[in-house]
Amino acid sequence: MNSIIIVEGAQGSGKTTVSNWIRENKVYTNLYRLTGHNDNSENGREKSVKMYDALMDYVEKLENSDINLLFDRTFITEMVYCMCGYRKYMFADKGKEYIKRLNELGRRGNFEIVIINLKVSDADKFRERFLENDRKDKPRHLSIEFNVDNSIKQQESYEIILEHIKNTYKYIDVIDINTDKENFRDIVMDRLKDE
């Protein structure tokens, strides 16, 4: 069975690193990096809805393709950004709709649906990562400041949303992984190894 793997987590939690590892080690895997947009207005909501409607249609079309789909962020990030107040609109209604569609894909049995929730238990690790990545040539997100407080706030919001998914949706497997542990790469790769 093929997988839809979604890697989520706060800024600095290791999404890029983990999604790269998975892409390099799980055969027949396409990686998609979704960076969103910087439009906080209602027009921004419309852009997000159009993008994620199209994305879910695309995913459903690949249901029998024998390809693993790996996402570095999805609409769950949009939900978190709204919950944290980075957006001037709400997205929970659409997010729930997309989660239900994912759950239905899992129920039909052609995809295993896995959401990896990357966490950091020690806020100093966020601080270290921001210092390591604080280069002048590093791209910046125009609407969200990268800092420890924002990452902690995001992590708390991911926890609320993903705990709800864990407790509500039978065909979506949510895996919590602390990336400040030395063996977190092994935990990820063991869980996702090809059968």
N, C-alpha and C positions, 0 to 999 in steps of 0.2 A: 504494500500500500504506500502511496506517496503522501507527502506531508505538505501542509501549509504551516510554516514556522514564522511566527511574528516575534521579533526581538524588541522589547519595550524597556523603558527605564529613564530615569532622570538624566539631565546633562551631566556627563562625567562618569556615568555608571559603567561604560564599556561597550555600548551597543555596536559601534563600528568594529571594534576588535573582535567581539563575539561573532558578529555576522560574517566577517571575513573568514574566521576559522571554520565556521559551518560551511560556507561556500566552497572553501578549499578542500574540505574533508568528506562532504556528503555528496555522493555521485548524483548526476542529473539534477542539479540544483541551480535555479535562476535566482539571482539576488536583485532586489529592488530597494533603492534608497529613496524614501519619501521625505522631502525636506519641508513641505508645506509652503506657505506664502506669508507675506508680511501685512496683509490687509485686515485690519481689525474691524472694519465696518460690516454692515449687513451684506454688502457686496462680497466681503470676504467669506461669509457663511455660504452664500450662493456658490462661490468658486469651490469651496470645500465640498459642498453637496454634489456638485457636478463631477468633481474629480473622484470622489469615493463611490458614487453611483457607478461611474464608468469602470472603476477598479474592481468593484464587486461583480459587475457583468463579465469583465475579462477573466477573473478568477473562476467564475462558474463555467465559462466556455472551455477552460483548461482542465475541467474535472476528470476527463479520461485521457489525459495527455501523457501520463507516465513521467511527469516532471515534478520535482519538488519546488515549491514556491517559497522563497525566503524574503521576508520584509524587515528592513531596518526602519521601524516605526510604521504606524498606520493611523487610522482614524482614532485609535485609543489615545494617541498623543494629542490629537485635536481636542478630544474630550478633556484631557488633563489641562491643556492650555486654557480652555474655557473655565474650568473649575478653579484654576489658579488666578483667574482675572486677567490673563494676558490678551484675551479677546473680549470684545465688547458685545459678544453674542453668546448664545448657549448652543450646545451641540449634542446634549445627552439624548434627545429624541432620535436623531439620526444615528448616533453611535449604537444605541440599543437595537435599532433596525439592522445595522450591519452585523452586530454580534449574533443576532438571530439567524441571519443568512449564513454566517460561518457555522453556527451550530447545525443548521440544516444540511450543509455540505458534509459535516462529520457524520450526521445521522445516516445519510445515504451510503456511506461507507467507502467512497472512492478517495477520500483524503483523511488523514489523521490531522487534527487541528491542534497545534501546540503554540501557546504563548509563553515566551520566556520573559519573566519579570526580573530584570537585573536590579540589584539593590546594593547599597553600601551601608554597612552597619556603623562605620566610624567616619564621622564628618571630616576628619583630618585627611582621609583618603581623597575626598572630593577636592579639598584644598591643594593637595599634592598634584593631583591630575590637572587642575586648572593652571598651576604654576608650570608644569611640564609642557602644557599646550599653549602657553601664553606667548605666542610668537606674533610678530607683526604681519607675517604673511598668512596667518591662519584666518580662514573665512569667519566672519562674524554674523550672528543672527541679528537682524536689524531691530526686531521688536522685543527680544528677550535678552536681558543682561545675564551673562554667564557668571554666576557666583554661587557660593556654598549655600546661602539662605534660599535662593531660588531652587537649587537642586534638592534640598531637603523638602521644601514645599511640594515640588513635583513628585518626589518619591512617596510622600504621604498620600497624594491624590491617586497615583498609580495603585497604591495599596488598596484604597477604597474601591476603585473600579474593578481591579483584578480579583479581589476577594469576592465581590458580588458575582463575577463571571464564574469563579470556582464553585460557588455555592448554588448557582442557578442553572448552568448550562452543562448538560450531561456529556456532550460530545466535544467539549473544548477542554484540553488539558493545560492548566496553568502551572508552570514550574518556576518557583522562586529560587534565584541563585544570587548569593552574596559574592560580589566580584572583588572584595577586599581579602578573600581567602586565597591562599597560594595555589590551591588545586582547583580553582573554579573552572579552568579550561577543561580539565579531565571530567568534571561533573557534567559540563555541557556536552562534550563529545561522547561520553558513555551513554547519556540519555538519548542522543540522536543517532547513534551508530546504525548503519544499514543492517537490516535483518538478513 
